[in-house]
Amino acid sequence: MPVTEIGCLGILTCRGVKGSPVAEPAFCSALCRDAPSYGLRVIIFTPDGVSDDGRTVSGFVRTGEEWRAATAEAPDIVYNRMFCRNPEERRNASRALHALARSLEWSRGLPDKWKVHQILRRSRRASSLLPETKRYAGRRSLERMLAEREDGVFLKPRAGTHGKRTLHAALWGTSSGGLFVRGRDGENREIVRGFDDRRDGLEWIDRFIGKQGFIMQPFLRLTGGGQPFDVRVLMQKDGGGGWTLAGMAARLGPYGSLTSNLHGGGTAVHPASFLRKQYGGAAEDILREVELSAAFLPPLLEAAFGRLGELGLDFGIDPGGRIWLLEANSKPGRSAFTLTGDRDAARRSAENPLSYARYLLLTRRRSPRSAESLRGLSGRLISMVPKEDS
C-alpha cells in the first residue's frame, strides 16, 4: 500500500571518496531506497551545498543505481552524519546547520568523551561501568598514572574517532627507566616506539598530543585469543519514539593491535558464539548484562544532553567477565552487521532512522504551535531539480 509523502529528510555528510560523491555510500543508498516506504524523500549534501540563507541545498539523490546531482528546498528534517576531521570542517558544518535552523533536528550530538564521562559518573549504576578516567595535563600527570598502573595507560583524544591518535604507554625495564609506546597516528597508521630514557618518551607523547585535549585511562587487557575485542551495541529510536536495541556485534582487532576499531583493520563476528568461546557458561549472563546496560544508558545521556536518535555503545569485557563502557558515540557506524552477516540488524539499522524521522515529522505536524513551521507538508515538500551531468 503506497505511503503518503510527508516530507524530506536531508542527510548532512562529508565528501565521498573512491568514486562516490557521498560518504557512507552503502548506508546512504539504503536510506534512499527505503525512504518512500516511510513517506520520505532523501537528499544528501555537504556543508558547501547549503545556501547562505538556508533556503536551498545542493547535493545528490539516488536514481536506480546512480547518484545524480540535485537542488532542493531546505529539508524538513536534517540527519547529521558529518564526521569533522579538523577545525575548518567543524566550522563549515556549524555554519550549514545554523543556516538550516528552521529544519527539524533529527538528533542532538554528544559532547566530548570527558564531558560524557563526567555525566555518567554521577550515576551509581553507570559509574560502575566506567574505567578510571583523568584528563591529560602534561607529562607529570601521565607519569603519576604510569607509576600506579602495571599494565600502563591508554590515552585517547577527547573528540577522537575511529581509533585514530590513540596510544598505550607502559614503563619499560626495571633499572633503565624506559618507556614503551604503541598506538595509531592521525592517519590510522601503526606506531611502535621504545625509549630507553623515560623522559624522552614522555616528551615525545607530549609533542604527539600537542594542544589537543586527551584523556587517560588504565590500560585494560581486553583480548580474546590474542585479538583485542569489544562488543558494539547499536541503540536507536524507533517509529514510536522509543529506544530499541537494533543489533550487537563483537568487533575484533588484528592480532597484536591496540584497538578493535574496524577502521584500524578489524572485523566483526556474532557476539554470542564469540563470548561462549571466551567465557564458557558465563557468556549468556555477560551478554544479558551488556544488553541491560545498553538499555539503561541512552535515557541517562539524553536527559543530560538533549534528544538523541541513536547511540553506538562499546563495551569491553576483561578476563574475569567484568564489563566496561569504553565509549558512547552519537554518530555510530553499522558496517559491523554486514561483516557478521546479520541481515536483520543491518536492515533495522537503516530503517530505524527513517521510521524515527517519520515519527518526528508527524509529531511536529500534530502540534498546533509548530504546524505552520513544518515546511513541505502540503505540496512544498521538495522540488528536486536535476543538474546537468558534469
C-alpha positions in Angstrom: 0.0 0.0 0.0 1.5 3.4 -1.0 2.6 5.7 1.8 1.6 9.4 1.6 4.7 11.5 1.3 5.1 13.8 4.4 8.5 15.4 4.0 12.1 15.5 3.0 15.0 14.0 5.0 18.3 15.8 4.4 21.5 13.9 5.2 24.4 16.2 6.0 27.7 14.3 5.3 31.3 14.6 4.2 32.6 14.4 0.7 32.8 11.0 -0.7 35.9 9.0 -1.6 36.8 6.2 -4.0 34.4 7.2 -6.8 31.4 8.0 -4.6 30.1 11.6 -4.4 28.9 11.0 -0.8 30.4 9.4 2.3 29.0 6.1 3.6 27.6 5.3 0.2 26.1 1.9 1.2 24.2 3.4 4.1 23.1 6.4 2.2 21.9 4.2 -0.7 19.8 2.1 1.8 18.2 5.2 3.2 17.3 6.5 -0.3 16.0 3.1 -1.3 13.7 2.6 1.7 12.7 6.2 2.3 9.5 6.1 0.2 8.1 3.4 2.4 8.1 5.9 5.2 6.7 8.8 3.2 10.1 10.5 2.9 12.3 11.7 0.2 16.1 12.0 0.7 18.7 14.4 -0.4 22.4 14.0 0.7 24.6 17.1 0.9 27.8 18.5 2.3 28.1 21.8 4.1 29.2 23.5 0.9 25.8 22.6 -0.6 23.8 24.7 1.8 22.9 28.2 0.6 23.8 31.2 2.8 20.2 31.9 3.5 19.4 28.2 4.2 16.5 28.1 1.8 18.0 25.5 -0.6 20.6 22.7 -0.6 22.5 21.2 -3.5 23.6 17.6 -3.2 22.7 14.2 -4.6 19.8 11.9 -4.9 19.8 8.2 -5.7 18.2 7.2 -9.0 18.3 3.4 -9.5 21.9 2.5 -9.2 23.3 6.0 -9.9 23.9 9.2 -7.9 22.5 12.3 -9.5 23.2 15.9 -8.6 20.1 17.8 -7.5 19.0 21.0 -5.8 16.1 21.1 -3.3 14.3 23.3 -0.9 15.7 23.1 2.6 14.8 19.7 4.0 12.1 19.3 6.6 14.4 17.3 8.9 18.3 17.0 9.0 20.1 13.9 9.9 23.7 14.9 10.7 26.2 12.3 9.6 29.1 14.7 9.4 32.4 13.4 10.8 34.6 16.5 11.2 38.3 15.8 10.9 39.6 19.3 11.6 38.5 22.8 12.9 37.7 24.0 9.4 35.2 21.2 8.8 33.7 21.8 12.2 33.2 25.5 11.3 31.6 24.6 7.9 29.3 22.1 9.5 28.2 24.6 12.2 27.6 27.2 9.5 25.4 24.8 7.5 23.4 23.7 10.5 22.9 27.3 11.6 21.6 28.2 8.1 19.2 25.2 8.3 17.9 26.2 11.7 14.3 26.1 10.6 14.7 22.4 9.7 13.9 19.9 12.4 16.9 18.3 14.0 16.9 14.5 13.8 19.1 14.2 16.8 21.5 16.1 19.1 25.1 15.0 19.3 27.1 14.0 22.3 29.9 16.3 23.5 33.5 15.1 24.0 34.4 11.9 26.0 35.4 13.8 29.1 32.0 15.6 29.4 30.2 12.3 28.8 32.3 10.7 31.5 31.5 13.5 34.0 27.8 13.0 33.4 27.9 9.2 33.7 30.0 9.1 36.8 27.1 10.9 38.7 25.0 7.7 38.3 26.0 4.9 40.7 24.9 2.3 38.2 26.7 3.9 35.2 29.8 4.7 37.2 30.3 1.0 37.9 30.9 0.5 34.2 33.5 3.3 33.8 37.3 2.9 33.9 39.2 5.4 36.0 39.4 8.4 33.7 41.6 11.5 34.0 42.4 14.5 31.8 45.9 14.6 30.4 47.5 17.7 31.9 51.1 17.3 30.8 53.9 14.9 31.3 53.7 14.8 35.1 50.1 13.8 35.0 50.9 10.8 32.8 54.0 9.9 34.8 51.9 9.7 38.0 49.4 7.5 36.5 52.0 5.2 34.9 53.6 4.7 38.4 50.2 3.4 39.6 49.4 1.1 36.7 51.4 -2.0 36.0 49.8 -2.6 32.6 50.3 1.0 31.5 48.0 3.8 30.5 45.7 4.2 27.5 45.5 7.7 26.0 42.8 8.9 23.5 41.6 12.2 22.2 38.6 13.7 23.9 37.0 14.2 20.5 38.6 11.4 18.5 37.0 8.9 16.2 37.9 5.6 14.5 40.7 4.8 17.0 43.0 7.5 15.5 45.7 9.1 17.7 45.3 6.5 20.5 48.3 5.4 22.5 49.3 2.8 25.0 52.2 3.8 27.2 53.9 1.4 29.6 57.0 1.5 31.8 59.8 -0.4 30.1 62.5 -2.2 32.2 63.1 -2.0 35.9 66.5 -0.4 36.0 66.7 1.7 32.8 63.5 3.6 33.5 62.4 3.4 29.8 59.0 3.8 28.2 57.3 1.7 25.5 54.7 3.4 23.3 52.4 1.9 20.7 49.2 3.2 19.0 47.9 4.9 15.9 48.6 8.3 14.3 46.1 10.7 12.8 46.1 8.6 9.5 45.4 5.4 11.5 49.0 4.1 10.8 50.6 2.0 13.5 53.1 3.5 15.9 55.6 1.4 17.9 58.3 3.3 19.8 60.7 2.3 22.6 62.6 4.9 24.7 65.5 4.0 26.9 65.1 7.2 28.8 61.6 7.7 30.2 61.8 11.4 30.0 62.3 11.2 26.2 59.2 9.1 25.9 57.1 11.4 28.0 58.3 14.4 25.9 57.5 12.5 22.6 54.0 11.8 23.9 53.5 15.4 24.9 54.5 16.6 21.4 52.3 14.0 19.9 49.3 15.3 21.9 50.1 18.9 21.3 47.2 21.2 22.1 44.5 18.6 21.5 42.6 17.5 24.6 43.3 13.9 25.7 42.0 11.7 28.5 43.9 8.9 30.3 42.6 5.5 31.4 44.2 2.4 32.8 45.1 0.0 30.0 42.6 -2.8 30.2 43.5 -6.2 28.9 40.5 -6.8 26.7 41.6 -9.6 24.4 40.2 -12.9 23.1 42.5 -15.4 21.6 45.2 -12.7 21.2 42.9 -10.2 19.5 41.6 -7.1 21.1 37.8 -7.0 21.1 34.8 -5.1 22.3 31.0 -5.5 21.9 29.3 -2.8 19.9 25.6 -2.3 20.7 23.6 -0.1 18.4 20.7 1.6 20.2 18.2 3.5 18.1 14.9 5.3 18.4 12.1 3.6 16.5 8.8 4.7 14.8 7.2 5.2 18.2 10.0 7.4 19.5 11.2 4.8 22.0 14.7 3.2 22.3 15.3 -0.2 20.8 18.3 -2.5 20.5 18.9 -2.6 16.8 21.9 -5.0 16.8 25.1 -6.3 18.5 28.4 -7.4 17.2 31.8 -8.4 18.7 34.5 -6.4 17.0 37.9 -7.9 16.8 41.1 -6.1 16.0 44.1 -7.6 14.2 46.4 -9.8 16.4 48.7 -7.6 18.5 46.9 -4.4 17.7 45.8 -1.8 20.2 42.1 -1.4 19.4 39.3 -3.4 17.8 38.1 -0.5 15.7 37.1 -1.6 12.2 38.8 1.4 10.6 42.1 0.0 12.0 41.8 -3.2 10.1 39.4 -5.1 12.4 36.5 -7.4 11.7 33.2 -8.4 13.4 31.6 -11.6 14.4 28.4 -12.7 16.2 28.8 -11.8 19.9 27.1 -14.9 21.4 29.3 -17.5 19.8 32.4 -15.5 20.3 31.7 -14.9 24.0 31.0 -18.6 24.6 34.4 -19.4 23.3 36.0 -16.9 25.7 33.8 -17.3 28.8 32.0 -20.6 28.5 28.9 -20.9 30.6 29.2 -17.3 31.8 28.7 -15.9 28.3 24.9 -15.7 28.5 25.0 -13.7 31.8 27.6 -11.4 30.4 25.6 -10.8 27.2 22.5 -10.1 29.2 24.3 -7.6 31.4 25.6 -5.8 28.3 22.0 -5.6 27.0 20.7 -4.3 30.2 23.4 -1.7 30.4 22.8 -0.6 26.8 19.1 -0.1 27.6 19.9 1.9 30.7 22.4 4.4 29.3 20.6 6.2 26.4 17.9 7.8 28.6 20.6 8.9 31.1 22.6 10.6 28.3 19.5 12.1 26.7 18.5 13.7 30.0 21.8 15.4 30.2 22.5 16.4 26.5 19.1 16.6 24.8 17.1 14.4 22.5 19.2 11.7 20.8 18.3 9.4 17.9 20.9 6.7 18.1 23.9 5.6 20.1 26.8 3.2 19.4 27.8 1.8 22.8 31.1 0.0 23.0 31.7 -2.4 25.9 34.9 -4.1 26.9 35.0 -7.4 28.8 38.0 -8.3 30.9 39.3 -11.8 31.5 37.2 -12.0 34.7 34.0 -11.2 32.9 33.7 -7.6 34.2 32.0 -5.2 31.8 33.4 -1.8 31.0 31.9 1.0 29.0 34.6 2.2 26.6 32.7 4.7 24.5 29.4 6.2 23.6 29.0 7.5 20.1 26.1 9.5 18.8 27.1 9.0 15.1 27.7 5.3 15.1 28.6 3.2 12.1 26.8 0.0 11.2 29.2 -1.9 9.0 29.8 -4.4 11.7 26.4 -6.0 10.9 27.4 -6.5 7.3 30.6 -8.3 8.5 28.7 -10.5 10.8 26.1 -11.4 8.2 23.3 -10.2 10.5 20.9 -9.1 7.8 18.1 -8.3 10.2 20.3 -5.9 12.3 21.7 -4.3 9.1 18.1 -3.7 7.9 17.0 -2.3 11.2 20.0 0.0 11.5 19.0 1.6 8.2 15.2 1.6 8.7 15.1 2.9 12.2 16.4 6.4 11.2 13.7 6.6 8.6 10.9 5.5 10.9 12.1 7.9 13.6 12.3 10.7 11.1 8.7 10.0 10.2 7.7 9.9 13.9 9.3 13.3 14.4 7.6 14.9 11.4 4.2 13.5 12.3 4.6 14.6 15.9 5.6 18.1 14.9 2.6 18.3 12.4 0.2 17.4 15.2 1.5 20.2 17.4 -0.7 23.3 16.8 2.2 25.6 17.8 4.6 24.1 15.2 2.3 23.2 12.4 3.0 26.4 10.4 6.7 25.9 10.7 6.8 22.4 9.2 7.6 23.1 5.6 6.7 20.9 2.8 3.7 19.0 4.1 1.2 20.3 1.5 2.9 20.3 -1.9 6.1 22.2 -0.9 7.8 19.0 0.2 10.8 19.2 -2.1 11.4 20.1 -5.6 14.3 18.1 -7.0 15.9 19.9 -10.0 18.5 17.6 -11.6 21.6 19.4 -12.7 23.4 18.7 -15.9 25.9 15.9 -15.5 29.5 17.3 -15.4 
